[in-house]
Amino acid sequence: MKFKPVICPISSGINIIIREAHPGNALALTGCIQAYLKNQTIPLTKDEYQPSPKEQGKWISKFQEGQHDLLLVAEHEGRIIGNIDLSMHHRKMLSHTGYLGMGVHPDWQQKGIGKLLMEKLLEWADNRSGIEVIWLQVFGNNLLAIKLYKALGFVEDGRQADFIKLDNGRYTDNVILSRKK
């Protein structure tokens, strides 16, 4: 175990648990991810994301095996309501960098879950000597996420204008942000 589970209160007074995911969470995690993919804030559609429980279990295991890789879930009353992952690069010259991905179930968005997941992952990463840079990509129209990332020390490194084509035929920017230790 790389991360000790923590109980965190959110603004509504409800407690959630943030903990490492394990392969037994495959179905529940898939359901959560499919729910937030409907909101089109990640360049992946629900139709494209149909892992079998075995495939999802292998994906989760990858995070358990990597020394500086981590997959956390937010849980309320046994239900996974969000996740965040950090995947370290495996090429030598980039091995000090990690890519971050995150999502929160639509029923739980704008309740502080994303901020808690980010804070716990960053706290964990800041205590690892092999992690120097964490970077992520976010849709340019996801202003609340960009505001959160910047509040947590991320800076905008670049923007690919009209890079992502949404289902409605409109485009949005791909914004690249990073946080250095």
Order of alpha helices (4+ residues) and beta strands (2+ residues): beta-beta-alpha-alpha-beta-beta-beta-alpha-beta-alpha-beta-beta
